[in-house]
Amino acid sequence: MLGRVSLRGRVMLAYGLLALGLSTVLAIVTWNVVSDYLTEQRVSSAVVVTSDNAAALRYGLFGAPEPCRPARERAECGSPMLQTGVPVMDVLNSLPSTDAAASMLYLEDHWYALTGTPSDLPTDLIQTALGGSVVQRRIEVGGQPVLAVGVPMGRQGEAFFEWHPLTSLDNTLLKLKITLIAAAIATALVGLAVGRLASTLALRPLAELTRVADAVARGKLDARLQAEEDRDLGGLARSFNQTAADLERRVAADARFAGDVSHELRTPLMTMLNSMQLIQNHRAELPAAVREPVELLGDDLDRFRRLVIDLLEISRDDGGDRGSREIVRIADLVRAAADATAGRELTTVEPEAEGLTLQADKRRLERVIANLVENAEDHAGGCKGVGVEAGGLGVVITVDDAGPGIAAEDRTRVFERFGRGETSGRGRGVGLGLAIVARHVQWHHGTIQVTDRPGGGARFIVELPAKIS
């Protein structure tokens, strides 16, 4: 799964997960400390309030406690006695106002309650308080959370009970929880942002390396990295630059060799072509058994001539020929090059493309059109048509053929030098013609691609940056 994520994505994910982990730990610790503290404070407050109210009740019902007599008379010191004529409900009603939602008193086997119902109290909580121990517990009454507190009244089997609402505490804890979760998410997002920034800064040299390597791969062999003085990347930059320089020298040497060989071949080739032309002019005088081999030899000589011309062209390009640019009318150039190559009219120009012009190397652009038409004529059953229309980068030139088409997996390979489509026929793309086309289109900052022609065959699409003159 992680193998499908880019390096930048993995760095961002690492920062985000780290930030999320730290913020989660901090949120959990904060939650535990703060929630325990708030809950403890609420419980302590409720117990204190209930104990104070119980003390007030004892004073109102039993009066001030009398001191016990000396130890030998301690048997006479018993439980406080309820004052005669004291109305219990009035004393219960006179308690100071607190946040208690209910106050109940169990006195002399009888329940007294201003609010609340004793049946809502858990039985074991009642028994604990009646047994002489202060007790508190969280319960629900009417669907609302409350803290029930029981305090003994000083006499066996008597206790005072209150319950205090916990809604405010729960709301506070809920807000705290939401705040901590939001903070953790925000921290994770900040971590992702920091990770993106850090990965951008860290991978900037890698992006530069990718850009320069792509430039070298596209034929710009003089591209170099500028990080040779960097302490961390200097070694890589120097190694890459040295490799690129060696490759440039090797390509230049190969180009010179190919050019020299091609130039050397031109003289004997012209001699053979002239001789072949002379023989063909006297073809009628040749014996019948010799005519067919002569025709085959003529075809091979013509193919050899085009190969030598292609070698000269591509060696000139590899050797650093920068060409010359001039303003050309694309429609006129395409029409002249395509029709002359095919020996018939096959170019269709849309009206909006008639006025399009391009800063172009006229020789290179003519060679692009001628090679595409020759490829269709020689290897794909004939050229079905050449179209020129406005669109794409500026102008779109299409060359259709009548062949079987080119399989998707071969549509890049046919533009390689001496490339052969493995599934598109043995002869398709053999030689340097389409490689020269790709180089010249790239020189003009354009693009070329192959698609299927409606009705069958292949369609070569060239897009060039053009403008209306």
N, C-alpha and C positions, 0 to 999 in steps of 0.2 A: 504493500500500500504506500509506504513512504518512498519507495523507489520511483513512483510516478509523480512525486512532488518535487518541484524545482529546488535548487540549493537555497535560493532566496526564500522560498516558501518554508523550507525546513528551519532556517534561521529564525524567521518570524514566528513559526510555531513553537520553537524552543523558548524564545523570549516570552511569548504569550503564556505558555504552560508554566514557566518559572514564575511569572508575575501572578498567575492565577493560583499556583500552589502557595506562594508566600502570603498572598492576600487572604486565601482561604484559612490558612493556619492562624493568621492574625485575627481574622474574623471569629474563628471558633474560640480562640483564647479570650478575645474581648467579650464575646457573648457569654461565655461561662462565668467570667469574673463579674461583669456588670449585672447579668441576670441573677446570679446568686446574691450579689450585694443588694439589689433592689428588692428581691423576694425576702431576704432576711430582714431588711429594714421594715418592710411592710408587715411581716409577721411580728417583729418586736413591737412595732407601734400598736398593732391590734391587741397584743397581749397586755401591753401597758395600759391602754385605754380600758380594756375590759377589767383588769385588776383594779384600776382606780374606781371604776363604777361599782365594782363589788365592794370595795372598802367604803364607798359612800353609802351603799345600801346597808352594810353592817352597822354603820353609825346611825342611820336613820331608823333602823328596825330594832337594834339592841342597845343603842345609846353608847356612851363612852365605856370602854372596858374597865372594870374595877381591878385594882391590883390584888393579887392573891395574898393570903395570910402566910405567916411563917411556915416552914416546911412541915412542922409537926401537925399543921392544920390544913395541909394541902388537900386532903380528902374533901374538904369543904369547898374547894375551888373547882367548880364545874363549868359546863358550857354556858355561854351567855344566854340570857332569857329574853324572849320577845317582849317588848314594852307593851303594856296593856293599852288597848284602844288605838294603837297605831294602824292606820289603813295601809296595807301593803301596796295596793295599786297606786295610792297617792305618792308614797315614797318612791316607787318605781318610776312614776311619771315625773318626779322632780329631779331625776338624774340630768346632768348637764348634756347639752346636745353634742353628739359626736358623729362620726361617719358610719356608725353602726346601723345596719339595715333592720335589725331586730334585737330585742332585749327580752329575755325570759328568765324567770326565777323559779327554782324548785325549792319550796319551803314547807316544812311540816307536812310532807306527803301530798303536796298540792302544787300545781303549776299556775304561775302568774305570768301573763305575757301581754305587753302593749302591742307589739307587732310580732309576726312570725308564728310558726306552728311548731310545737315541740316534736311532732312526729317527723319533721324534716331532719331532725338531728339523728345521727347514727347512734344506735343503742350502746355500742361499746364506748363511744365518746362520752355519753351521759354517765355510764357506769364509772368511767375513770375519774371524771370530775367529782361525782358523788363520793368516790373513795378517797378524796382529799388531794388529788394531784391536778395541777394546771395542765390543760390539754388543748391542742389546736390542730385543725385539719382542714384541708381544702375539700369542699363539697360543692355540689350544684343544687340550687334551689330555684325552681321555676325556669330551668334552663340557663340560669346565670351563675357564674362562678363566684363563690363566697368563701371566706375563711371563718370557720366556726371555732369559737374560743370558749372553753369552760373553765371557771375559776371557783374553787371551794368557798363556802360562806363562813367557815370556821366551826360549824357544827356538823357532825357526822350525818351523811345522807342529804345534805343541802348544798346547792351550787347555783351559780349565776352564769348564764350563757348569753353570748352575743355572736352575731355573725356580721362580718365586714365585707363589703363588695370588693371584688378583685378586678372588675372591668377596667378601671383606670390603669392598674398595673399590667394587665394583659395587653391593653392597647399600647402602652409604652414599650413593652417587650416586643410587640409586633412591629412597631415603627423601628425599633432598634434592629430587629432581624432584617427587615426590608432594606434599611440603610446599609447594613453590613453586606448583604447580598449585592446591592447595587454598587457598593464600593468595590467589592471583589470583581464584579463584571467590568466596571470602569477601569480598574487597575489592569485587568487582563487585556482590555482594548488598548490601554496606554502601552502595555508591554508589547502588543503586536505592532503598534506604531513605532515604538522605539526599535523593535526588531527589524522592521522594514527600513528605517533610517540607517541602523547599524549595518544591515546587509547591503544596502545601497552603497554606503561608504566603503565597506569591506570588499565588495565585489566590483567596485569601479575599475580597479586594474584588470580584473578578469573580463569585464565588458570591453575594455580597450583592447585586450588581447584578442577577444573574439572578433572585434571590428577589423583589426589589422589582419588577422588570419583569414577572414572572409575576403578582404581586399586582395590578399595574395592569391587566394584560391580563384578569384575572378580575373586574375591576370595582371593585377597591379603589383608587380614584383618589387617595386621600390618602396613599398610601405614598410615602416619600421616602428617599433615600440620606443617610447620616449622615457622609459623608466629605468635606464641603465644605472643611474646614480642612487636609486632607491635601495636601502639596506636590505629590505626583505625580498624585493622583486628584481633586484639588479641582475642576479645570476640568471633567472629565467629570461629576462629581457635580452641580455647579451647572447644567450644561447639561441633564442628565437631569431634575433637579428642576424646572427652569424649563419643560421640555417637558411634564412630568407636570402641573404647575400650570396651564399653558395648556390642556391637554387636559381637566382637571377643570372649568375655567371654561367651556370650550366645551360639554362634555357637560351641565353644569348649565344653561347657556343654552338648549341644544337641548331639554332636558327641560322647562324652563319654557315654552318656545315650544310644544312638543307638548301640554303640559298646558293652556296657555291656549287653544290652538286647539280641543282636545278639549272643554273647558268651554264655549267659544263655540258649538261644534257641537251641544251637548246640547239647547239650547232649540229650534232649528229641527228637530232630529231628533225630539224628543218631539212637536212639532207635526205633523210628517209621519207619525209612527207613530200618533198618535191619529186623524189624518185617515184613514190607511189602515185603521185598525180600524173606523172609522165606515163607510167604503166597503165593507169586507168584511161588515159586519153587514147591509148592504143589497145584498149581492151578487146576490140573486135578482132584484132590480129592474133590474140592469144589462143592457144588450144583450149578446147572446152574443159578439159580436165584441170586446167590451171586457173580458170576464172573464179571458181568458188574459193580456193585458198587465198587468192588475191583479194577478194572482197572481205574475207575474214581478217586478213592482215591489215586491210585498210581500216576496218572498225577498231581493231586493237590499237593501231597507231593513233587514231583519233582519241581513243580513251587515254592512251599514254600522253598525248598532247595536253589533254585537260588536267591530268594528274600533275604534270610538270607545272602547268600554270597555277594550279592550286597550291603546290609546294612553294612556288615563288611568292604567292599571295600570303600564305600563312607565315612563312619565314620572315617576310617583310613586316608583318604585324608583330611577330614575336621579337623581332629585332628592335622594336621601339619606334617604328614609323608612326608619327603623330598625325599624319595626314593634313589636310587643309579643309576649312569649312567655308561654304558659300551658301547663299540663299538659293534654294531650288523650289520649283513648283512640283509638289509631290505627284499630283495627278499626271502631269506631262512626263515626268521621269519614269513612273511605274508603267505607264502606257507604252512608252518607247522601249523600255527594257524587256517587258514581258512579251510584247507582240513580236519584237525582233528575235527573241530567243525561241519562241514557239513557231515562228514563221507564219503566223496567222493572227487575226484580231481576236483577243479573248479577254480584254480588260473592260470592266464596267466601273465607271466613276459616278458616285452619287452627286447630285447638284451642289449640295452644301460642302463637298470636299474639293470642288474645282479650284477654289481660291486659296487652299491651304498651302503654306510654305514652311520650310524647315531649314535651319542652319545645319547643313549636312556636308559630308565628304561625298561628292557626286559619284566618284569611282566606287567607293565602298557600297553605297546604297544601290547602285545599279547591279553590283555583284550579288547583293542579297536577293534581289528580285530574279536575276538570271539563274542563280543557283537553285532557288526554290522551284522555278518553272522547269529547269533541266531535271531536277530530281523527280518531279511529277511525270515528265515526259519519258524519262529513261527507266524509272524503277516502279512506277505506280499506274501503268496503263494509260497515261496521257493526262494532260492538265485540263480540267473541266472549266476553269475560269479563274480570273484574278479580279478581286473587288477592292475598291477604295472608298471609304466612308469616314465621316467625322465621328469621333467618339474616343473612348478610352483615354489615353494620355493626350490625345489631340487628333490623331488620325489612326485608323485601323485598316491594315492591308491584309486581305485573305487570299490564300492560294489553295484551290481545291483540286483533288486528283480523283482518278477513277479506280484506284487500287483497292485492296482488301481492308485498308485502314491500318492503324497502328495500335497495338494493345497498350493499355494504360501503363503496364510495367516497363514498356520500352520507350515511352515518350520523352524520357530524359536521355536515355542511352543513345538515341539516334543523333544527338548533337555532339557526341564525343568524336574525337578523331579516329577515323576508321571504325567507328562504332557500327554494330550490326544488331538490329532488332531480333531477338531470339525467337519471338513468336509471331513476327509480322512478315515473314518471307526472307529468303536468304539474301536477296540482293538489296533489300531496303536499307538505305542509309550508309552503305559501304563507301568509304572514301573520306575526303576532307570537305566536301561541298557544304554540308549542313553545319559542320564545325565552324567553317568560315562565316556562314550566315549568323550563327549565334554570337561570334566575336564581334562582327560588324554591327549587329543590332545593339549589343551592349555598349559599343563605342559611341553609339548615338543616344545613349541613356534610354533605350527602349526595352521592350520585352518581347519574347516569342514563345509560343506554346502550340501544342498540337491537340486537336479535338477531333471528334467524329463529324464528318460532313452529313447533313441531312440527305438521305437517299443513298448513303453508302460512300465509302472512301474516307480519306483523311483531309483535314482542313488545317493548314498552318496559318496562325494568326500573329501578325506583327503589329505592335502598338508603338508609335513614335510620338515624341512631344512636338506638336506642330501648332501653328497659329494662322489666323486669316491674314493674308497680306493686305 
